[in-house]
Amino acid sequence: MIKDRVRTETYRDAIMQHQSSIAGKQLHHRYRCSISMLLRCFPIKSKLLQSQFTNTRLLSCATIPITALKECNSLAHAKLLHQQSIMQGLLFHLATNLIGTYIASNSTAYAILLLERLPPSPSSVFWWNQLIRRALHLGSPRDVFTLYRQMKSLGWTPDHYTFPFVFKACANLSSLSLGASLHATVSRSGFASNVFVCNAVVSMYGKCGALRHAHNMFDDLCHRGIQDLVSWNSVVSAYMWASDANTALALFHKMTTRHLMSPDVISLVNILPACASLAASLRGRQVHGFSIRSGLVDDVFVGNAVVDMYAKCGKMEEANKVFQRMKFKDVVSWNAMVTGYSQAGRLEHALSLFERMTEENIELDVVTWTAVITGYAQRGQGCEALDVFRQMCDCGSRPNVVTLVSLLSACVSVGALLHGKETHCYAIKFILNLDGPDPGADDLKVINGLIDMYAKCQSTEVARKMFDSVSPKDRDVVTWTVMIGGYAQHGDANNALQLFSGMFKMDKSIKPNDFTLSCALVACARLAALRFGRQVHAYVLRNFYGSVMLFVANCLIDMYSKSGDVDTAQIVFDNMPQRNAVSWTSLMTGYGMHGRGEDALRVFDEMRKVPLVPDGITFLVVLYACSHSGMVDHGINFFNRMSKDFGVDPGPEHYACMVDLWGRAGRLGEAMKLINEMPMEPTPVVWVALLSACRLHSNVELGEFAANRLLELESGNDGSYTLLSNIYANARRWKDVARIRYTMKRTGIKKRPGCSWIQGRKGVATFYVGDRSHPQSQQIYETLADLIQRIKAIGYVPQTSFALHDVDDEEKGDLLFEHSEKLALAYGILTLHPRAPIRITKNLRICGDCHSAITYISKIIEHEIILRDSSRFHHFKNGSCSCKGYW
């Protein structure tokens, strides 16, 4: 109470001292109100100010020079000067200077209080503009609108400097409705012909995604003849913002040629990324030449854009030349080079620059770290990428969305599910905004990366839960693609195709891209789903005709080959405008799978004439084709010439192919000799090839030897045990068969059940051995019994050696009768049109008895039977098979 009384008396004394020098009651009342305002807004707490206020003689005789306001550098000093101006009656003469002082002192609230008490005037709008500009600079676009509405409510009239700031705030908020409303206000206020304001309108529409409105505004400027270089820069920037680089380049060309405008720094920084995104290196080189002639290349922003353009066009030598000649480099310059080398697959150069940045004490930012992580991830070096990420975290650099997506890709490359889960946790804590109703663009990128990681790390259930957690309206094409691809590549092709079909039903606005189509074709190839594959091909022709990506065409070749229609695969190949090594290899593989070795070698000869240099994979395919076609001499010739004529050293997989080739021909001695002469230790696939040949030719002793070698390598699987069990069963060594089965049971190894499926008129039907679950089961068994009876009449004798049980021959015949491929064939005959091809797929190799029975059946029916087993295709027609016994 005492303090309040003292302060009141002090103020009263100060007022009484000044009242004597004030003429007129009205003026006296005005200053009394100013003092009242001062008491409310600026309570004196500082002892220094209190002492100066109580020294009324000083206040009564001092004056406030303008220089004192300009030199004021603290809030306390500004308040003191404000109070002195009130006491001396100078407030309304010094108000604008005081506002500037408060803004300079970061005390905008006091500046606004003064502005509220000033009468609106055109000259003082400057201070509202300063406040709005400051809010925009501080990244507070909503505060911009608050200030704009406040000045309007107080009767102030915005000028041509106000509107550009407010339009920029609209752009920052991506608020088209606010921007359009403000545009209407501009038109009513008489600023529609002000190029400064209109340029801001063009920029706002562009950044809000309203490209048509932006171009209409620009056209209006051109029609009235008031456009300038900034107008052109704004509309080019709008198209770049919309990722329409082609139109941006066309506008830039029109600006420089038809309108003869000389580009400035902004123009070049706008157009160089357009050249980069289109890989238009020639255009980029022309822009670079202009920047050199005009001297603009010395600007660091232009220099960085030129380096980035060359890097993204894959011209790293040119990028490096520009980089080396730059007089001034910032971290963006270095990042452009590191990122360019990383994306070009030249990781060694990227790491060298990365080390130089460290040595020269250039501050590494998130872009630098991310470029190195991405480079490692792209090369499949996931462990190294994870190590760099740990270093990044140790340095205190916080990863962004791109970093996390690259890190998830690195986890995929090494199957690091645990690290992927840790990345998921980090994303939940620091990146993902799970509180909002809809995921933003950055959130969706991370979610897509997580779905891809979980799916490819064979945790498809978690991936599907994350996929389902995203609302259908929020999913983009990448969301669908990573889930479809995850299913297709990891053995769940049925779900992949179901999801692909559901994509069209749930959201017709989402269109599959090249990667989506490729994933669907991979799933079709796995299932030999020719009908679905043809539908995908038709979609490609309708929607991508003339612009089919190379890898989509390669997937079409693979799909047709693995679905039993290699002739259509050849047609796709013949119509490709460009081909790569994968195209040729895929077609050769298709011919090899179908036992058409001569055609495979024909394609190989054509490939050499292109010319394309054969590599290890090419020779693997050639040897595979020779092996499955019985072309032993050709296979030996190619194997011997690999190193001598083509400079390709045979690897373990090539030796395995040769063992398979010798083995199928019954030349097991040569196969064993080749294994003994291998310059490296035989791998499990070599011993499996030998074991399979022993099964085919009933060589028990050598089969046991191969099986023991597999056990020593700890690579025994259900296929190896099954082959050895079959060898013993064929030799009627039932005790050894029982021993193998006991070993499998004891070690937890389960034999995969034989399964066959067929594409019927109403979908895919799947059958297991002895399957009676199908609704038409009775008709299927009756049809099959009739077929067996008819082929027995023309010479078919059941091969009971393939019934791997110690029972009598009659019961063995019954067991053979129920094999899945026979059931699928009977179903096809029942349901398909006469003479329509019957296409069957089996997950294991076809049984020897089934092969014999189907060969006989093809004599008495009009259908061609196309059966794909785990090794190759069999085309049965008129009592013969395309494999010619090499299966």
FENDAKA-V390441 format. One record per residue. N is the residue number from 0. RES is the residue in one small letter. PSI is psi in whole degrees, -180 to 180 (none if undefined). Layout:
n:N res:RES psi:PSI
n:N res:RES psi:PSI
This chain:
n:0 res:m psi:-42
n:1 res:i psi:-42
n:2 res:k psi:-43
n:3 res:d psi:-40
n:4 res:r psi:-42
n:5 res:v psi:-44
n:6 res:r psi:-40
n:7 res:t psi:-44
n:8 res:e psi:-38
n:9 res:t psi:-47
n:10 res:y psi:-40
n:11 res:r psi:-42
n:12 res:d psi:-41
n:13 res:a psi:-41
n:14 res:i psi:-43
n:15 res:m psi:-38
n:16 res:q psi:-39
n:17 res:h psi:-22
n:18 res:q psi:-32
n:19 res:s psi:-24
n:20 res:s psi:5
n:21 res:i psi:128
n:22 res:a psi:130
n:23 res:g psi:134
n:24 res:k psi:-38
n:25 res:q psi:-43
n:26 res:l psi:-39
n:27 res:h psi:-41
n:28 res:h psi:-38
n:29 res:r psi:-44
n:30 res:y psi:-30
n:31 res:r psi:-40
n:32 res:c psi:-38
n:33 res:s psi:-41
n:34 res:i psi:-39
n:35 res:s psi:-44
n:36 res:m psi:-40
n:37 res:l psi:-41
n:38 res:l psi:-37
n:39 res:r psi:-39
n:40 res:c psi:-27
n:41 res:f psi:65
n:42 res:p psi:134
n:43 res:i psi:119
n:44 res:k psi:-26
n:45 res:s psi:133
n:46 res:k psi:-36
n:47 res:l psi:-46
n:48 res:l psi:-39
n:49 res:q psi:-43
n:50 res:s psi:-35
n:51 res:q psi:-32
n:52 res:f psi:-36
n:53 res:t psi:-21
n:54 res:n psi:78
n:55 res:t psi:-28
n:56 res:r psi:-39
n:57 res:l psi:-41
n:58 res:l psi:-33
n:59 res:s psi:-25
n:60 res:c psi:-13
n:61 res:a psi:154
n:62 res:t psi:159
n:63 res:i psi:105
n:64 res:p psi:151
n:65 res:i psi:-33
n:66 res:t psi:-32
n:67 res:a psi:-38
n:68 res:l psi:-38
n:69 res:k psi:-32
n:70 res:e psi:-3
n:71 res:c psi:131
n:72 res:n psi:17
n:73 res:s psi:154
n:74 res:l psi:-41
n:75 res:a psi:-43
n:76 res:h psi:-40
n:77 res:a psi:-41
n:78 res:k psi:-42
n:79 res:l psi:-47
n:80 res:l psi:-37
n:81 res:h psi:-46
n:82 res:q psi:-40
n:83 res:q psi:-38
n:84 res:s psi:-34
n:85 res:i psi:-46
n:86 res:m psi:-30
n:87 res:q psi:1
n:88 res:g psi:23
n:89 res:l psi:10
n:90 res:l psi:-47
n:91 res:f psi:-14
n:92 res:h psi:-29
n:93 res:l psi:4
n:94 res:a psi:-46
n:95 res:t psi:-37
n:96 res:n psi:-37
n:97 res:l psi:-39
n:98 res:i psi:-46
n:99 res:g psi:-38
n:100 res:t psi:-44
n:101 res:y psi:-41
n:102 res:i psi:-42
n:103 res:a psi:-28
n:104 res:s psi:8
n:105 res:n psi:33
n:106 res:s psi:68
n:107 res:t psi:-27
n:108 res:a psi:-42
n:109 res:y psi:-36
n:110 res:a psi:-41
n:111 res:i psi:-38
n:112 res:l psi:-40
n:113 res:l psi:-42
n:114 res:l psi:-33
n:115 res:e psi:-26
n:116 res:r psi:-3
n:117 res:l psi:144
n:118 res:p psi:138
n:119 res:p psi:135
n:120 res:s psi:147
n:121 res:p psi:-35
n:122 res:s psi:-34
n:123 res:s psi:-7
n:124 res:v psi:-23
n:125 res:f psi:-40
n:126 res:w psi:-35
n:127 res:w psi:-42
n:128 res:n psi:-38
n:129 res:q psi:-42
n:130 res:l psi:-43
n:131 res:i psi:-43
n:132 res:r psi:-40
n:133 res:r psi:-43
n:134 res:a psi:-39
n:135 res:l psi:-42
n:136 res:h psi:-33
n:137 res:l psi:2
n:138 res:g psi:35
n:139 res:s psi:71
n:140 res:p psi:-28
n:141 res:r psi:-34
n:142 res:d psi:-30
n:143 res:v psi:-45
n:144 res:f psi:-35
n:145 res:t psi:-47
n:146 res:l psi:-41
n:147 res:y psi:-45
n:148 res:r psi:-37
n:149 res:q psi:-45
n:150 res:m psi:-36
n:151 res:k psi:-39
n:152 res:s psi:-26
n:153 res:l psi:3
n:154 res:g psi:9
n:155 res:w psi:147
n:156 res:t psi:117
n:157 res:p psi:150
n:158 res:d psi:-172
n:159 res:h psi:-7
n:160 res:y psi:-27
n:161 res:t psi:-50
n:162 res:f psi:-42
n:163 res:p psi:-37
n:164 res:f psi:-42
n:165 res:v psi:-37
n:166 res:f psi:-38
n:167 res:k psi:-36
n:168 res:a psi:-39
n:169 res:c psi:-43
n:170 res:a psi:-42
n:171 res:n psi:-32
n:172 res:l psi:-5
n:173 res:s psi:39
n:174 res:s psi:94
n:175 res:l psi:-37
n:176 res:s psi:-45
n:177 res:l psi:-42
n:178 res:g psi:-43
n:179 res:a psi:-40
n:180 res:s psi:-43
n:181 res:l psi:-35
n:182 res:h psi:-42
n:183 res:a psi:-41
n:184 res:t psi:-42
n:185 res:v psi:-45
n:186 res:s psi:-39
n:187 res:r psi:-27
n:188 res:s psi:-1
n:189 res:g psi:15
n:190 res:f psi:11
n:191 res:a psi:-17
n:192 res:s psi:6
n:193 res:n psi:113
n:194 res:v psi:-32
n:195 res:f psi:-46
n:196 res:v psi:-43
n:197 res:c psi:-36
n:198 res:n psi:-38
n:199 res:a psi:-33
n:200 res:v psi:-45
n:201 res:v psi:-47
n:202 res:s psi:-42
n:203 res:m psi:-47
n:204 res:y psi:-40
n:205 res:g psi:-47
n:206 res:k psi:-16
n:207 res:c psi:3
n:208 res:g psi:6
n:209 res:a psi:72
n:210 res:l psi:-38
n:211 res:r psi:-41
n:212 res:h psi:-40
n:213 res:a psi:-44
n:214 res:h psi:-37
n:215 res:n psi:-42
n:216 res:m psi:-41
n:217 res:f psi:-43
n:218 res:d psi:-37
n:219 res:d psi:-40
n:220 res:l psi:-44
n:221 res:c psi:-39
n:222 res:h psi:-38
n:223 res:r psi:-5
n:224 res:g psi:28
n:225 res:i psi:8
n:226 res:q psi:152
n:227 res:d psi:-172
n:228 res:l psi:-36
n:229 res:v psi:-36
n:230 res:s psi:-47
n:231 res:w psi:-44
n:232 res:n psi:-39
n:233 res:s psi:-44
n:234 res:v psi:-35
n:235 res:v psi:-42
n:236 res:s psi:-36
n:237 res:a psi:-42
n:238 res:y psi:-34
n:239 res:m psi:-38
n:240 res:w psi:-32
n:241 res:a psi:9
n:242 res:s psi:30
n:243 res:d psi:76
n:244 res:a psi:-30
n:245 res:n psi:-47
n:246 res:t psi:-38
n:247 res:a psi:-44
n:248 res:l psi:-39
n:249 res:a psi:-42
n:250 res:l psi:-40
n:251 res:f psi:-41
n:252 res:h psi:-42
n:253 res:k psi:-40
n:254 res:m psi:-43
n:255 res:t psi:-27
n:256 res:t psi:-53
n:257 res:r psi:-40
n:258 res:h psi:-3
n:259 res:l psi:39
n:260 res:m psi:137
n:261 res:s psi:121
n:262 res:p psi:150
n:263 res:d psi:-169
n:264 res:v psi:-45
n:265 res:i psi:-41
n:266 res:s psi:-46
n:267 res:l psi:-41
n:268 res:v psi:-26
n:269 res:n psi:-43
n:270 res:i psi:-28
n:271 res:l psi:-41
n:272 res:p psi:-29
n:273 res:a psi:-43
n:274 res:c psi:-39
n:275 res:a psi:-45
n:276 res:s psi:-26
n:277 res:l psi:1
n:278 res:a psi:33
n:279 res:a psi:74
n:280 res:s psi:-31
n:281 res:l psi:-46
n:282 res:r psi:-44
n:283 res:g psi:-38
n:284 res:r psi:-37
n:285 res:q psi:-43
n:286 res:v psi:-40
n:287 res:h psi:-44
n:288 res:g psi:-42
n:289 res:f psi:-40
n:290 res:s psi:-32
n:291 res:i psi:-46
n:292 res:r psi:-36
n:293 res:s psi:-9
n:294 res:g psi:3
n:295 res:l psi:-15
n:296 res:v psi:-22
n:297 res:d psi:-17
n:298 res:d psi:131
n:299 res:v psi:-32
n:300 res:f psi:-41
n:301 res:v psi:-45
n:302 res:g psi:-44
n:303 res:n psi:-41
n:304 res:a psi:-37
n:305 res:v psi:-46
n:306 res:v psi:-46
n:307 res:d psi:-39
n:308 res:m psi:-51
n:309 res:y psi:-40
n:310 res:a psi:-44
n:311 res:k psi:-18
n:312 res:c psi:3
n:313 res:g psi:13
n:314 res:k psi:71
n:315 res:m psi:-29
n:316 res:e psi:-45
n:317 res:e psi:-41
n:318 res:a psi:-43
n:319 res:n psi:-38
n:320 res:k psi:-46
n:321 res:v psi:-43
n:322 res:f psi:-44
n:323 res:q psi:-30
n:324 res:r psi:-8
n:325 res:m psi:128
n:326 res:k psi:-37
n:327 res:f psi:130
n:328 res:k psi:138
n:329 res:d psi:-176
n:330 res:v psi:-27
n:331 res:v psi:-38
n:332 res:s psi:-50
n:333 res:w psi:-42
n:334 res:n psi:-38
n:335 res:a psi:-40
n:336 res:m psi:-45
n:337 res:v psi:-45
n:338 res:t psi:-41
n:339 res:g psi:-48
n:340 res:y psi:-39
n:341 res:s psi:-47
n:342 res:q psi:-26
n:343 res:a psi:0
n:344 res:g psi:10
n:345 res:r psi:69
n:346 res:l psi:-33
n:347 res:e psi:-43
n:348 res:h psi:-40
n:349 res:a psi:-43
n:350 res:l psi:-35
n:351 res:s psi:-45
n:352 res:l psi:-38
n:353 res:f psi:-43
n:354 res:e psi:-38
n:355 res:r psi:-39
n:356 res:m psi:-41
n:357 res:t psi:-44
n:358 res:e psi:-36
n:359 res:e psi:12
n:360 res:n psi:36
n:361 res:i psi:128
n:362 res:e psi:122
n:363 res:l psi:125
n:364 res:d psi:-175
n:365 res:v psi:-31
n:366 res:v psi:-41
n:367 res:t psi:-53
n:368 res:w psi:-43
n:369 res:t psi:-38
n:370 res:a psi:-42
n:371 res:v psi:-43
n:372 res:i psi:-43
n:373 res:t psi:-41
n:374 res:g psi:-46
n:375 res:y psi:-42
n:376 res:a psi:-41
n:377 res:q psi:-29
n:378 res:r psi:5
n:379 res:g psi:14
n:380 res:q psi:70
n:381 res:g psi:-38
n:382 res:c psi:-42
n:383 res:e psi:-40
n:384 res:a psi:-41
n:385 res:l psi:-37
n:386 res:d psi:-43
n:387 res:v psi:-38
n:388 res:f psi:-39
n:389 res:r psi:-42
n:390 res:q psi:-41
n:391 res:m psi:-46
n:392 res:c psi:-38
n:393 res:d psi:-31
n:394 res:c psi:-1
n:395 res:g psi:8
n:396 res:s psi:130
n:397 res:r psi:125
n:398 res:p psi:151
n:399 res:n psi:-169
n:400 res:v psi:-44
n:401 res:v psi:-39
n:402 res:t psi:-48
n:403 res:l psi:-39
n:404 res:v psi:-42
n:405 res:s psi:-38
n:406 res:l psi:-40
n:407 res:l psi:-37
n:408 res:s psi:-39
n:409 res:a psi:-40
n:410 res:c psi:-38
n:411 res:v psi:-42
n:412 res:s psi:-27
n:413 res:v psi:10
n:414 res:g psi:33
n:415 res:a psi:77
n:416 res:l psi:-40
n:417 res:l psi:-46
n:418 res:h psi:-34
n:419 res:g psi:-39
n:420 res:k psi:-39
n:421 res:e psi:-41
n:422 res:t psi:-38
n:423 res:h psi:-45
n:424 res:c psi:-44
n:425 res:y psi:-43
n:426 res:a psi:-40
n:427 res:i psi:-40
n:428 res:k psi:-42
n:429 res:f psi:-17
n:430 res:i psi:-54
n:431 res:l psi:136
n:432 res:n psi:89
n:433 res:l psi:-6
n:434 res:d psi:-27
n:435 res:g psi:160
n:436 res:p psi:-34
n:437 res:d psi:142
n:438 res:p psi:140
n:439 res:g psi:-180
n:440 res:a psi:-42
n:441 res:d psi:-41
n:442 res:d psi:-43
n:443 res:l psi:-35
n:444 res:k psi:-44
n:445 res:v psi:-43
n:446 res:i psi:-42
n:447 res:n psi:-42
n:448 res:g psi:-38
n:449 res:l psi:-42
n:450 res:i psi:-45
n:451 res:d psi:-43
n:452 res:m psi:-49
n:453 res:y psi:-41
n:454 res:a psi:-45
n:455 res:k psi:-16
n:456 res:c psi:19
n:457 res:q psi:35
n:458 res:s psi:61
n:459 res:t psi:-25
n:460 res:e psi:-43
n:461 res:v psi:-42
n:462 res:a psi:-43
n:463 res:r psi:-36
n:464 res:k psi:-41
n:465 res:m psi:-39
n:466 res:f psi:-47
n:467 res:d psi:-24
n:468 res:s psi:-18
n:469 res:v psi:125
n:470 res:s psi:141
n:471 res:p psi:-35
n:472 res:k psi:-19
n:473 res:d psi:-11
n:474 res:r psi:140
n:475 res:d psi:-178
n:476 res:v psi:-29
n:477 res:v psi:-39
n:478 res:t psi:-48
n:479 res:w psi:-42
n:480 res:t psi:-45
n:481 res:v psi:-33
n:482 res:m psi:-43
n:483 res:i psi:-44
n:484 res:g psi:-39
n:485 res:g psi:-44
n:486 res:y psi:-45
n:487 res:a psi:-39
n:488 res:q psi:-11
n:489 res:h psi:43
n:490 res:g psi:15
n:491 res:d psi:59
n:492 res:a psi:-31
n:493 res:n psi:-47
n:494 res:n psi:-35
n:495 res:a psi:-46
n:496 res:l psi:-34
n:497 res:q psi:-42
n:498 res:l psi:-39
n:499 res:f psi:-42
n:500 res:s psi:-41
n:501 res:g psi:-27
n:502 res:m psi:-40
n:503 res:f psi:-32
n:504 res:k psi:-39
n:505 res:m psi:-40
n:506 res:d psi:101
n:507 res:k psi:-13
n:508 res:s psi:-20
n:509 res:i psi:124
n:510 res:k psi:131
n:511 res:p psi:141
n:512 res:n psi:-172
n:513 res:d psi:-38
n:514 res:f psi:-39
n:515 res:t psi:-46
n:516 res:l psi:-39
n:517 res:s psi:-43
n:518 res:c psi:-41
n:519 res:a psi:-39
n:520 res:l psi:-36
n:521 res:v psi:-42
n:522 res:a psi:-41
n:523 res:c psi:-41
n:524 res:a psi:-39
n:525 res:r psi:-37
n:526 res:l psi:-5
n:527 res:a psi:38
n:528 res:a psi:79
n:529 res:l psi:-41
n:530 res:r psi:-46
n:531 res:f psi:-41
n:532 res:g psi:-39
n:533 res:r psi:-37
n:534 res:q psi:-41
n:535 res:v psi:-42
n:536 res:h psi:-42
n:537 res:a psi:-41
n:538 res:y psi:-41
n:539 res:v psi:-45
n:540 res:l psi:-36
n:541 res:r psi:-36
n:542 res:n psi:-19
n:543 res:f psi:21
n:544 res:y psi:129
n:545 res:g psi:-11
n:546 res:s psi:29
n:547 res:v psi:127
n:548 res:m psi:151
n:549 res:l psi:-44
n:550 res:f psi:-24
n:551 res:v psi:-43
n:552 res:a psi:-40
n:553 res:n psi:-40
n:554 res:c psi:-34
n:555 res:l psi:-42
n:556 res:i psi:-46
n:557 res:d psi:-42
n:558 res:m psi:-48
n:559 res:y psi:-40
n:560 res:s psi:-46
n:561 res:k psi:-7
n:562 res:s psi:9
n:563 res:g psi:11
n:564 res:d psi:68
n:565 res:v psi:-23
n:566 res:d psi:-38
n:567 res:t psi:-34
n:568 res:a psi:-39
n:569 res:q psi:-39
n:570 res:i psi:-45
n:571 res:v psi:-44
n:572 res:f psi:-45
n:573 res:d psi:-27
n:574 res:n psi:5
n:575 res:m psi:128
n:576 res:p psi:-27
n:577 res:q psi:152
n:578 res:r psi:154
n:579 res:n psi:-175
n:580 res:a psi:-34
n:581 res:v psi:-38
n:582 res:s psi:-50
n:583 res:w psi:-43
n:584 res:t psi:-39
n:585 res:s psi:-42
n:586 res:l psi:-42
n:587 res:m psi:-41
n:588 res:t psi:-42
n:589 res:g psi:-47
n:590 res:y psi:-38
n:591 res:g psi:-42
n:592 res:m psi:-30
n:593 res:h psi:7
n:594 res:g psi:20
n:595 res:r psi:70
n:596 res:g psi:-37
n:597 res:e psi:-42
n:598 res:d psi:-37
n:599 res:a psi:-43
n:600 res:l psi:-31
n:601 res:r psi:-45
n:602 res:v psi:-38
n:603 res:f psi:-43
n:604 res:d psi:-40
n:605 res:e psi:-37
n:606 res:m psi:-41
n:607 res:r psi:-28
n:608 res:k psi:-16
n:609 res:v psi:-48
n:610 res:p psi:146
n:611 res:l psi:134
n:612 res:v psi:122
n:613 res:p psi:142
n:614 res:d psi:-169
n:615 res:g psi:-38
n:616 res:i psi:-39
n:617 res:t psi:-46
n:618 res:f psi:-30
n:619 res:l psi:-43
n:620 res:v psi:-41
n:621 res:v psi:-46
n:622 res:l psi:-37
n:623 res:y psi:-45
n:624 res:a psi:-42
n:625 res:c psi:-41
n:626 res:s psi:-42
n:627 res:h psi:0
n:628 res:s psi:3
n:629 res:g psi:21
n:630 res:m psi:70
n:631 res:v psi:-48
n:632 res:d psi:-40
n:633 res:h psi:-43
n:634 res:g psi:-44
n:635 res:i psi:-41
n:636 res:n psi:-47
n:637 res:f psi:-39
n:638 res:f psi:-41
n:639 res:n psi:-27
n:640 res:r psi:-12
n:641 res:m psi:-56
n:642 res:s psi:-42
n:643 res:k psi:-48
n:644 res:d psi:-24
n:645 res:f psi:-6
n:646 res:g psi:25
n:647 res:v psi:114
n:648 res:d psi:130
n:649 res:p psi:139
n:650 res:g psi:179
n:651 res:p psi:-36
n:652 res:e psi:-33
n:653 res:h psi:-40
n:654 res:y psi:-37
n:655 res:a psi:-40
n:656 res:c psi:-40
n:657 res:m psi:-38
n:658 res:v psi:-41
n:659 res:d psi:-41
n:660 res:l psi:-48
n:661 res:w psi:-43
n:662 res:g psi:-44
n:663 res:r psi:-33
n:664 res:a psi:-1
n:665 res:g psi:11
n:666 res:r psi:68
n:667 res:l psi:-29
n:668 res:g psi:-46
n:669 res:e psi:-37
n:670 res:a psi:-44
n:671 res:m psi:-38
n:672 res:k psi:-40
n:673 res:l psi:-40
n:674 res:i psi:-42
n:675 res:n psi:-26
n:676 res:e psi:2
n:677 res:m psi:135
n:678 res:p psi:-5
n:679 res:m psi:167
n:680 res:e psi:133
n:681 res:p psi:136
n:682 res:t psi:167
n:683 res:p psi:-36
n:684 res:v psi:-29
n:685 res:v psi:-46
n:686 res:w psi:-33
n:687 res:v psi:-41
n:688 res:a psi:-42
n:689 res:l psi:-42
n:690 res:l psi:-40
n:691 res:s psi:-40
n:692 res:a psi:-38
n:693 res:c psi:-37
n:694 res:r psi:-43
n:695 res:l psi:-37
n:696 res:h psi:14
n:697 res:s psi:43
n:698 res:n psi:95
n:699 res:v psi:-46
n:700 res:e psi:-49
n:701 res:l psi:-32
n:702 res:g psi:-42
n:703 res:e psi:-40
n:704 res:f psi:-46
n:705 res:a psi:-41
n:706 res:a psi:-40
n:707 res:n psi:-39
n:708 res:r psi:-38
n:709 res:l psi:-42
n:710 res:l psi:-37
n:711 res:e psi:-33
n:712 res:l psi:2
n:713 res:e psi:40
n:714 res:s psi:23
n:715 res:g psi:128
n:716 res:n psi:-178
n:717 res:d psi:-33
n:718 res:g psi:-42
n:719 res:s psi:-47
n:720 res:y psi:-39
n:721 res:t psi:-41
n:722 res:l psi:-46
n:723 res:l psi:-40
n:724 res:s psi:-39
n:725 res:n psi:-37
n:726 res:i psi:-45
n:727 res:y psi:-41
n:728 res:a psi:-40
n:729 res:n psi:-29
n:730 res:a psi:5
n:731 res:r psi:33
n:732 res:r psi:75
n:733 res:w psi:-29
n:734 res:k psi:-39
n:735 res:d psi:-35
n:736 res:v psi:-46
n:737 res:a psi:-38
n:738 res:r psi:-43
n:739 res:i psi:-43
n:740 res:r psi:-37
n:741 res:y psi:-43
n:742 res:t psi:-42
n:743 res:m psi:-42
n:744 res:k psi:-43
n:745 res:r psi:-37
n:746 res:t psi:1
n:747 res:g psi:16
n:748 res:i psi:123
n:749 res:k psi:137
n:750 res:k psi:132
n:751 res:r psi:131
n:752 res:p psi:142
n:753 res:g psi:136
n:754 res:c psi:136
n:755 res:s psi:145
n:756 res:w psi:155
n:757 res:i psi:143
n:758 res:q psi:108
n:759 res:g psi:-173
n:760 res:r psi:-24
n:761 res:k psi:25
n:762 res:g psi:-168
n:763 res:v psi:132
n:764 res:a psi:134
n:765 res:t psi:140
n:766 res:f psi:142
n:767 res:y psi:170
n:768 res:v psi:131
n:769 res:g psi:19
n:770 res:d psi:128
n:771 res:r psi:23
n:772 res:s psi:-14
n:773 res:h psi:142
n:774 res:p psi:-28
n:775 res:q psi:26
n:776 res:s psi:-44
n:777 res:q psi:-46
n:778 res:q psi:-37
n:779 res:i psi:-47
n:780 res:y psi:-36
n:781 res:e psi:-43
n:782 res:t psi:-43
n:783 res:l psi:-41
n:784 res:a psi:-40
n:785 res:d psi:-41
n:786 res:l psi:-45
n:787 res:i psi:-41
n:788 res:q psi:-40
n:789 res:r psi:-39
n:790 res:i psi:-26
n:791 res:k psi:-31
n:792 res:a psi:-21
n:793 res:i psi:14
n:794 res:g psi:-3
n:795 res:y psi:132
n:796 res:v psi:121
n:797 res:p psi:133
n:798 res:q psi:88
n:799 res:t psi:-11
n:800 res:s psi:-18
n:801 res:f psi:-1
n:802 res:a psi:103
n:803 res:l psi:51
n:804 res:h psi:149
n:805 res:d psi:73
n:806 res:v psi:173
n:807 res:d psi:167
n:808 res:d psi:-35
n:809 res:e psi:-43
n:810 res:e psi:-34
n:811 res:k psi:-38
n:812 res:g psi:-39
n:813 res:d psi:-40
n:814 res:l psi:-41
n:815 res:l psi:-34
n:816 res:f psi:-29
n:817 res:e psi:10
n:818 res:h psi:147
n:819 res:s psi:-36
n:820 res:e psi:-31
n:821 res:k psi:-41
n:822 res:l psi:-42
n:823 res:a psi:-39
n:824 res:l psi:-45
n:825 res:a psi:-40
n:826 res:y psi:-42
n:827 res:g psi:-41
n:828 res:i psi:-38
n:829 res:l psi:-38
n:830 res:t psi:-23
n:831 res:l psi:157
n:832 res:h psi:150
n:833 res:p psi:140
n:834 res:r psi:-4
n:835 res:a psi:139
n:836 res:p psi:140
n:837 res:i psi:117
n:838 res:r psi:117
n:839 res:i psi:142
n:840 res:t psi:136
n:841 res:k psi:142
n:842 res:n psi:-18
n:843 res:l psi:179
n:844 res:r psi:147
n:845 res:i psi:141
n:846 res:c psi:143
n:847 res:g psi:-39
n:848 res:d psi:-41
n:849 res:c psi:-39
n:850 res:h psi:-43
n:851 res:s psi:-45
n:852 res:a psi:-43
n:853 res:i psi:-33
n:854 res:t psi:-44
n:855 res:y psi:-42
n:856 res:i psi:-36
n:857 res:s psi:-16
n:858 res:k psi:-30
n:859 res:i psi:0
n:860 res:i psi:162
n:861 res:e psi:-6
n:862 res:h psi:146
n:863 res:e psi:135
n:864 res:i psi:119
n:865 res:i psi:111
n:866 res:l psi:126
n:867 res:r psi:119
n:868 res:d psi:-167
n:869 res:s psi:-9
n:870 res:s psi:-39
n:871 res:r psi:-176
n:872 res:f psi:149
n:873 res:h psi:120
n:874 res:h psi:108
n:875 res:f psi:127
n:876 res:k psi:130
n:877 res:n psi:39
n:878 res:g psi:18
n:879 res:s psi:161
n:880 res:c psi:146
n:881 res:s psi:-21
n:882 res:c psi:-19
n:883 res:k psi:31
n:884 res:g psi:-5
n:885 res:y psi:75
n:886 res:w psi:none
